[in-house]
C-alpha cells in the first residue's frame, strides 16, 4: 500500500472510529430517509448532542445528507456500506468463535 493509500485509510478509520459513526451509517443502510428522532431511536442510547456531531462530521465527509424527508446516505456512503456488507456474517462467525474460547476447558482427571 502506498503512503497516499495509507493516509486515506487512516483518515477514513479516524472518521469511522468516532463514537456511533458506524451506527449512524448502518441505521441508514436500507436507503430510506430518517428524521433526526427516528435516527436517534434506530441507534439507541445516543444523546442528541452526539448524534448531531456525528451527522455534521458524516455530512462534511460526504457520506450522508438531508434530502428534505430526512437523513439518507450519499452514493459514497452507500458504496462504503456495500463494502461493509459482509460484516454481519463475519460478526456472527466471530461471535461464535468468541463463545467457544470463553468456555473454560476442564482439566482431565
N, C-alpha and C positions, 0 to 999 in steps of 0.2 A: 504494500500500500504506500502510495506516495505521501509526502508531507502534507500536500494540499488535501488529499483524501482523509488523512488522519485528522487534520484540523476540522474538516467538515463533520466528520463523525463525532469528534469531541464536542463541537458546537451543538449538534443535534442532541447528543446524550445529555448535555448540560440543561438544555431546554426540557427534555422529557423526564429528567430526574427531579424536577421541581415537584413538590408535593401535589398530588392529584392531577398532574398534567396528563398523564396517560389515561386516567379515569375519565377526564373530560372528553378526550378524543374518543375513547371506547364507547362512552354513552351516546355519542353521535353516529356510531358506525352504521346504523340502519338507514341513514340518509334522510330521515325525517327531521325537519326543523324542531327545535325545542326552545321554549321560553326559558328565561333565567330560572324561574321557580321550578319548572319541570326538570331542567338540567340538574338543579340542586337536589331534587328528590331522586333523580336517577342515580346520582353519585352516592348520596347518603353521607352523613357526618362531615360535610364540608361547610364551613362558615361562608356567609355571603361575601365577606371581605376576601377570603382566599379564592373563592370561585371567580370573583370579579378580577382579581390579579391574574389568575391563570388564563381567563378569557382574553384579557388585554395582551398577555405575552403570546398566546397562541394566534391571536389575530395579527399581531405585529410580525410573527414568523410566517404568516400566510397559510396557516393550517385550518383556520375556521373563519367564518364571517357571519354577519347577521343579515338575513335577507328580507326582513320586514315581518316574517312569520316566526322567526326565532333564529337560534344559532344553528349553523349547519357546516359541515366540512367543506373545504375548498377541494378542488381537484387534487391538489398536492396533499392535503390532509387525507383524502380518501385513498390516494396512492400509498401513503405511509401505512394506513391501517390494512390495506390489501397485503402489504408486505409482512405485516404482523399477524396475518390471518391464521397462521399455524400455531399461534400462541396458545389457544385453548387446548389443542391436542397435546402440545408439549407440556403444558401445565398439568394436565391430568396424569400424564405418564410420569412426570417429575414428582408429583404429589404422591402417587402410588409408591414410587421408589423411596420417598422420604418416610412413608408409613412403615415400609419394610425395615428400613435401617433404624427406625426409632424403637422397634420391638427388641427388648433386651434378649440376648442369647443366654439360654440357661446352660450352666456348666454340666458336663457329663458326670454321672455318678458312678 
